């Protein structure tokens, strides 16, 4: 009974560790900019698929590279997700600050685009996107060197966009129709793909006869601790981290003191997106990867941010571990199994057995969170200071 509870708590903590990495990015972005990014889960998905690509590349290099591909996949997942997040912030979100409904709808649309992109991406699409970027940004760069750019921008910019899109679309269609199977075959498709853990992450640490802690889950917990240390050091020990904290407390005063708030916003979004990419890399050690991966975690990650207190890292840590542990203990049926077979406890056993599925466990967790927020609507660790007063 005790061994089952310990195993359940360990597995719940490992799930909470993944939620914590995802929620760290949301807590930073939402706490600083007030942006509800519904595409955050898809950034996590991109990190997972980056890990899958790195694994396939390591397979081509041989068994030796396959043993350590995860060490290369972690920084690459961070970089890919951070660059996509930076492009999202520069291209979409910065035009929608102060308009939460439009931001919500825009990021939801981006999440759908990213899901379909992963399902459909092939060499023809990549060539078309590359051609579009070359023509669009190259054309803008050429026109910006002209002295009349400011006067002609309103007319020239839409024309460049339309021509670049038409040429890139035509090129992609031609390559897709005439390039053969090699260029038109999707890289990933709609099905889930499997990522094999390195040999040193298989198996587990045995304690006694019944207790076993899988190495993969231990690795995820250690990775989460390292991410927490890194984020804490960045926010408290670097100049840009101090600027981020200043903007969080009072954006207008920070701008008056010369802090480039637009750069801080871009850096914040890139950092939060990169953390989502690391979470995606960690998730590959727990199961298969699919285009809908982000949707399975984004709601839980938002719950962690809200329950812990918006913008509070300590609250996110506590909330992630609590939510992950309760969800696993309920969904796996551990609570129903560890109760003694006494007749007086049978109604309680039946209650926990009823919720002993993943979907029903989430229903119970939602109900508990709603009840908790009725008591503490600002979360476990509510914000204090001028940022709340504004």
N, C-alpha and C positions, 0 to 999 in steps of 0.2 A: 504493500500500500504506500509506504513512504517512498520507495524507489520509483513507483509510478508517478507520484506527485513531483519528485525531483526531476524526472525525465520530462514531464509535461512543462514544468516551469522553465527548464533549460530550452526546450524547443520554442516555447512562447517568447522567451527573451531574445532568441535568435531572430524570430519573426519581427519582434519589436525593434531589433537593431536595424533591420532593413527599413522599417517604417521611419525610424529616427533619421537615417541618412536622407531619405526623401523629404521628410518634414523639415529638416534643417534648411534645405534650400527654400522651401515655402515660407518658413518662419523669417528668413532673412529678407526675401523679396517682399512678402506681404507686410512685414514689420517696418520696412524702410519706405516702400513706395505705395503701399495700400493696393497693390495689384493682385487680383485673384486670377492666377494663371492656370486655366484649365488644360493647357498643353503641357503641364509639368510632367504628367505621367508618360506622355509620348517622348519627352526628352529622356526619361528613364528607359523607355523602350529602345531608343537609339543607342544608349550605352550598352544595353544587352546585345543588340545586333552587332555592335562594334566588337564586342567580346567574341561573338560567333565568327566574325570575319577573321579576327586575329587568330583564333583557334585553327581555322582552315589553313591560314598561312603557315602556322607552326607545323601542321601536319605535313605540308609540302616540304618543309625543311628537315623533318626527321623527328624521331622519338625524343632526342635530347631537347629540342626546342619546344616540343609539346609539353614537357614537364614544367616549363617555366613561362608558358605563354600568358598566364594570368598576371604576371608581374608587368608585362608590356601592355596587357589589355586595360589595366586600371588607369594609367595616365592617358592612354588614347581614348578611353570612354569618357573621361573627364573633359578632354580637349574637344572631342566631337560635339558633345552635348553643350559645352560652354560656347563654342562657336555658333551653333544653331541658336542657342538662347540669345547670344549677342546680336545676331542678325534679326531675330524676332523683336528684340527691344528697339533696335535702331530703325527697323523697317515698318513696324506696326505700332508697338505699344507707346513709343515716345510721342506719337501724335494723338494719343487718347488719354493722357494723364488728366485726372479730374473728371473722367467720364466712366464710372465703374461699369455701367450696363453695356456700353459699347466695347469696353475692354473684355468683359466676360464673353460676349458673343464672338469677338474677334479671336480670342484664344481658343474658344471652342471650335471655331472654324479651322484654325491652324491645326488643332489636334486631329480633326477628321482628315485634313490634307496629309498630315504626316503618316497616319495609318494607311491611307490608300497609296501613298508613295512607297512605303515599305512593301506592300503587296504587289505593286506593279513595276517597281524600278528594274530597268534593264539597261543594256549599253546604249540602245537607241535613245532612251530618255536622258541618260547622262550626257550624250553628245548634244541633244537639243538644249538642255539646260546650260551646258558650257557655251554653246553658240549664243544663246540669249544673253548670258552675262557679258560675253565679249563684245557683242554689238551694242547692248544697252549702256553699259558703263563706259565702254570705249567711245561711243557717240557722245555721251554727256561730257566726258573728259575733253574731247576735241572742241565741243561747243563752249565749254567753260573758259577756254583759252581765248575766245573771241571777245572783243570789247562790248559787243552788243548782246551778250548772253543774258543779262538781267532784263533787257527789253523783250527778248524773244523766248524767254524760258517758258512762259505759259503756253505758247504755241508749239515750241520745239519739243518739250519734254513728252507730251502725249504722242506726238508723231514718232519719236524715237522708240517709245514703249510699244506702240502698235506695230511698227516695222520689225522690231527685234522679235516680238512675240510671233508674228506671222512667219518670218523666215525660220525661226527655231522650230516652230510647230511643223512646218512643211518638211524641214530636214529630218525631224524625228519620225514623221509618218513614212517618208520615203525609205529611211534606213530600216524601220520596223517591217515594212512590206517586202523589201528587196534584199535585206541584209542576211537572210537565212536565220536558222534556229539559234545560232550562237549569239546574235545580236538582239533578237526579239524575245529570247527566253528570260522570264523573270528570275532575278537573283534569289529571292527568298520565297515568294508566293504567299498564299493565304494560310498555309499550314504552319503549325508550330515546328520549330527546329530544336534540336538537342545540342547542348554544350557539355562536353565531357570534362569533368574535373581532372586536374593533374593527379598523378599517382600519389603524391605526398598529401593530397587532400581527401583521399578515399580512406574508408575505414573509420575508426574512432578510438577514443581513449576509454579504456575499460576500467571501471572501479568496482571491484567485487564481481559478483556473478550476473547481476541484472542491470547495473548502471553502465551505460555507454554514451559517451558524448562524441558525436561525429566531428571529424576534423574540419569539414566544410563549414559547419555552423560555428565552431570555435574561431575559424578564420574570419567569418563575418563579424563576430563580436569584437575581435581584435581590430578589424578594419574600421568598425564604427568608433571605437575608442580613439584610434589614430585620427579619424576625421574630426571628432570633437576637439581633440587637442589642437589640430591644425586650424580649425575655425576660431577657437578661442585665442590662439596666438595671433592669427591674422587680425582679428577685431581689436585686440588689446595691445599688440606689440609692433604694429606697422603703421606707417603714416596714412595709407589709404584706409586701413581699418578704423583708425581714429576719425577720419573724415566721414566714413560711413556711419559711425555712431553719432557724430555731430549732426549729420543730416537727419538721422532718425529722430533726434531730440527736437531740433528746430531747423527746418529747411530754409526758411526765409533769412534767419540770422546767419546760418552757414553761408548762404549765397552772399550776404553783405560782407562777410569776412574774407571773401575771395575763394571759397571752396567751389570747384567746378561741379555743381550738382548734377549736370547732365552726364559727365564722365562717371561720377559716383553711381548714378542709376545704371549705366551700362555695365560697370564692373560688378555691381551687386547682382544684376540679372545673370551675368555670365557665371559668377561664383555659384549662385543657387542652381543654375542649370547644370553646371559641372558636377555638383554633388548628386543631382538626379542621375547623371550618367554613371557615377560610381555605384549608386544603388542598383542600377540596371545590371552592372557587371556582377555585383554580389548576388542578385536574384538568379543568375544563370547557374549558380551552384546548388540551387534548391529545386529546380525543375526546368521544363522546356520553356522556350521563348516564342512568343507569337505577336502579331500586330496589335492584339487587344491587351497586351500585358499591362500597359499603363493604367487602363481603366480598372484593373483589379486592385490597384494600390492608391489611386489618387483620392478617393473618398476617405479611406482610412488615414491618409496623410493629412488631409484637411481637418479631420477629427482630432488628430494629435495636436495640430497648431491651435485649434480653438479651445480644446480642453486644457492644454498647457498654459495658454495665455499668449495672445498674438505678440510676436516679436521677442518672446522670452525663451532663451535656449534651455534654461534649467527646467522650465515647464514642459518643453518639448521632450526632454529626456525622460522625465517621470511619466508623462502621458503615453509616450510610445511604448515604454516597457509595460505599463499597466494594461493598455489596450491590447498589445500583442499577446501578453500572458493570458488575459481573460478570454480572448478570442480562441486561442489554441486549447486552453483547458476545457472550455465549453464545447467547441467543435469536435474535438477528438474523443469526447466522452470520458475524459480522465476524471472529472469530478464525480461522475456517476459510478465509476469503477472503484474509487478509493473509499467511498462511504461504506461503513460496515453493514452487513446484511441483517439489520434489525428491522422488526416490523414497524416500529415507530418512525423509522426514517424512510420507509418505502415511498410515501408521497414525494419526499425530496428527491429520492432516486429517480422516480418517474418523471419529475420535473426536469432534472438535468438530462435524462435520456431523451426527452422530447426535443431538447435544443442541441443534441449531439450530432449536428451536421454543420458544415461550414456556413450555409446560408442562414439557418436558424440561429446559429451563434452570433452572426452579424446583426440579426434582428434584436437579439437580447442586448448586445453591446450598444446598439443605437438607442434602445429604450433606456438603458442605464445612463448614457450620455445626456439624453434629453432631461432626465430627472436631475442629473448633476448640474446642468446649466440653469435649471430653474432655481437652484440654490446659489450657485456662483456663476452668474452669466458672463463674467469677464475671464473665467478660467481659473486654474489653480494659482497662477502667479500673475495677477493683473498688472498692466503697465502703470507706471507712475511717472509724474513729471510733466513737463510742458507739452510733450507730444499728445498727452491725453486731454489737456485743457483746450488745445486748439480746436 
